Every structure is written in structure tokens, then in C-alpha cells.
Amino acid sequence: MERHIVVTGANRGIGLALTRRLLDQGHRVFATARRPEQARSLHELLKRYPDRLHVIPLDVRDESQIVRARDEVRALTDRVDWLINNAGVLYENERIATLPAENLIHSFQVNAIGPMMMVKHFLPLLERGRQPLICQMTSMMGSIAMASGAGYYSYRGSKAALNMLSRVLSFELRPKGIIVLLMHPGWVRTDMGGPAAPLLPDESAAGILRVLEKATLSDSGRFLTWEGKELPW
């Protein structure tokens, strides 16, 4: 079955790896990036898949841009089967004595509020989707139970917020038959994960897609790893 899939933050890292794999599998992908003109890898994919890849400019902090992206997708299809909210931001070296409020505001806008506004505006298309699913890319660093050290306040806090918002969302959307999954992609060798990370983006993407493909409505609201293992809140 060909799926129509929206992937945010698709210009690099996990988002790019997911986009590439989904295209290779025969799906139609609406890939968003803040600066698509600079997304060389996406444009290389566009040459290979001109009929199935659509590159859309989007900064998830801007609700008006989300609406425009939704309208652009809606002009090309009458449904979205999967929405993968992958765009994210991480600040390092945070300590409370020097923590900028701007780090917290930016992180919550991108990592928590943005995904919820994506769901809000893409919901009519998801309601028409085939076995519709929302994948919220979160992190084990958003687990309160697993917190064991200092630092990363803005990232951890915003991902914990995303977890709660998405868990609540799963209850609202369950009667509509829409699955909501919280996904920890692993520690991945990306610009965000750094060179010491053990997982390559393609390995993470392959695992994520295996989990999504097997998901049913009974899985909605779960906090899972790329290997399908449950994580504590």
C-alpha cells in the first residue's frame, strides 16, 4: 500500500534517512525543511523521485507556515496516512546559573508546541488517511523516571512536555482510529547526536519504520524505542 507521509525536519539526519527509506519503499513523501534551498540531499532525492517527493518550506515554530504547508499538501493529495514530527532542536552545556530563557522558549516551540500545531492543522487530512498514524519523535531524555544527571534542561523539559501532550492526544484521537506513538530514535550519529553516537541514521530509520508498520490502535499512546521496547515516563 502506497502511503502519503509528511516528515518534518527532513533535510538531514534521521528525517533525511526516513525520507530516503520511505521513497525506496514506494511511498509518497512530503518532506519539510526550514531552508529547502540549502537541503542538497533532498534535492538529490527529488531528481530520483520527482513524482513521489515534494519538498515544502516549513519552520514549525510559525503556525502560519504550518497552515501554508498543510494547504500545499492538500493541493496534492486528499489524505495523509502518516505524520512524522521529526524536527527538533537541542542546546548543550546548560547550567542553571547561566540558562537563557531563550533556550527554553525556542526548545518548547520546536520540540513540543510545533508537533501539536502540526497535528491540529493536518488532522482533517489524517482523518481521511489509511490506517492513520502520528509519530512524535521524542527522546529517552524526556523520561522523568530515567533522568539521572544535570544539564540539557531545555531539551529534556520540552521532550517531557511533548510526551505528556501526545499521551493526552492519543486518548482524543483513539475514537477517530488515529494512532499516536512516542518514538525514541536511539542515540544517533547526527549533528544533534554527535560523532560518538553508536547508531547510524539509516539504522535508526529502519527500526523506526519497522515499529510504525506493526503499530495498531492498541499501541496508541505508548512511549517506544526504535527497537519497539517500552520506555518509562
Residue pairs with C-beta under 8 A, 6 or more apart in sequence:
1 130
2 26
2 27
2 28
3 22
3 27
3 28
3 81
3 82
3 130
4 27
4 28
4 30
4 77
4 79
4 80
4 81
4 82
4 129
5 22
5 27
5 28
5 29
5 30
5 80
5 81
5 82
5 83
5 84
6 29
6 30
6 32
6 73
6 80
6 82
6 83
6 84
6 118
6 122
7 15
7 18
7 19
7 22
7 29
7 30
7 31
7 32
7 84
7 86
8 15
8 32
8 58
8 60
8 84
8 85
8 86
8 87
8 114
8 115
8 118
9 15
9 32
9 33
9 60
9 86
9 87
9 88
10 16
10 18
10 19
10 29
10 31
10 32
10 33
10 39
10 42
10 55
10 86
11 31
11 33
11 34
11 35
11 36
11 38
11 39
11 41
11 42
12 39
12 41
12 190
12 191
13 188
13 190
13 191
13 192
13 193
13 201
14 86
14 137
14 185
14 188
14 190
14 201
14 204
14 205
14 208
15 31
15 84
15 86
15 87
16 41
16 42
16 201
17 201
17 202
17 204
17 205
18 84
18 86
18 205
18 208
18 209
19 29
19 31
19 42
19 45
19 53
20 45
20 202
20 205
21 202
21 205
21 206
21 209
22 29
22 209
23 29
23 45
23 48
23 49
23 52
23 53
25 209
26 52
27 52
28 52
28 53
28 54
28 77
29 49
29 52
29 53
29 54
30 54
30 56
30 69
30 72
30 73
30 76
30 80
31 42
31 53
31 54
31 55
31 56
32 55
32 56
32 57
32 58
32 60
32 69
32 87
33 39
33 42
33 55
33 56
33 57
33 58
34 57
34 58
34 59
34 87
35 57
36 42
36 55
36 56
36 57
39 55
42 53
42 55
43 55
45 53
46 53
46 55
54 72
54 73
54 76
56 69
56 72
56 73
57 65
57 69
58 65
58 66
58 69
58 87
59 65
60 66
60 85
60 87
60 109
60 110
60 114
60 115
60 117
60 118
61 106
61 109
61 110
61 113
61 114
63 117
63 121
66 114
66 117
66 118
66 121
67 121
70 121
70 122
70 125
73 80
73 122
73 125
74 125
77 125
78 125
78 128
79 125
79 126
79 128
79 129
79 130
80 122
80 125
80 126
80 128
80 129
80 132
81 126
81 129
81 130
81 131
81 132
81 133
82 129
82 132
82 133
82 134
82 135
82 212
83 118
83 119
83 122
83 126
83 133
83 134
83 135
84 135
84 137
85 114
85 115
85 118
85 119
85 134
85 135
85 136
85 137
86 135
86 137
87 110
87 114
88 110
88 111
88 137
88 192
89 106
89 107
89 110
89 111
89 155
90 107
90 152
90 155
90 192
91 103
91 106
91 107
91 152
91 154
91 155
92 151
92 152
93 151
94 103
94 151
94 152
94 153
94 154
95 150
95 151
96 153
99 153
99 154
103 153
103 154
104 153
104 154
104 157
104 158
106 154
107 154
107 155
107 157
107 158
108 154
108 157
108 158
108 161
110 158
111 155
111 158
111 159
111 161
111 162
112 158
112 159
112 161
112 162
112 165
115 136
115 162
115 165
115 166
116 165
116 166
116 169
119 126
119 134
119 169
126 132
126 134
126 178
127 176
127 178
129 178
131 179
132 176
132 177
132 178
132 179
133 178
133 179
133 180
133 181
133 212
133 215
134 166
134 169
134 173
134 178
134 179
134 180
134 181
135 181
135 183
135 208
135 212
136 162
136 166
136 180
136 181
136 182
136 183
137 183
137 185
138 159
138 162
138 163
138 166
138 182
138 183
138 184
138 223
139 155
139 159
139 184
139 185
140 146
140 184
140 225
140 231
141 147
141 152
141 155
141 156
141 159
142 156
142 158
142 159
142 160
142 161
142 162
142 163
143 160
143 163
143 223
143 231
143 232
143 233
144 160
144 233
145 232
145 233
146 231
146 232
147 156
162 182
163 182
163 223
163 233
166 180
166 182
166 221
167 182
167 221
167 223
167 233
169 180
170 179
170 180
170 220
170 221
171 221
173 180
173 220
174 217
174 220
174 221
177 217
178 220
179 215
179 216
179 217
179 219
179 220
180 220
180 221
181 211
181 212
181 215
181 219
181 220
181 222
181 224
182 221
182 222
182 223
182 224
183 208
183 211
183 212
183 224
183 225
183 226
184 223
184 224
184 225
184 226
184 231
185 199
185 204
185 207
185 208
185 226
186 198
186 199
186 203
186 204
186 207
186 225
186 226
186 227
187 193
187 197
187 198
187 199
188 197
188 199
188 200
188 201
188 204
189 195
189 196
189 197
189 198
189 199
189 200
189 201
190 197
190 201
193 199
199 226
204 226
207 225
207 226
207 227
207 228
208 226
210 228
211 224
211 226
211 227
211 228
214 228
222 230
223 230
223 231
223 232
223 233
224 230
224 231
225 231
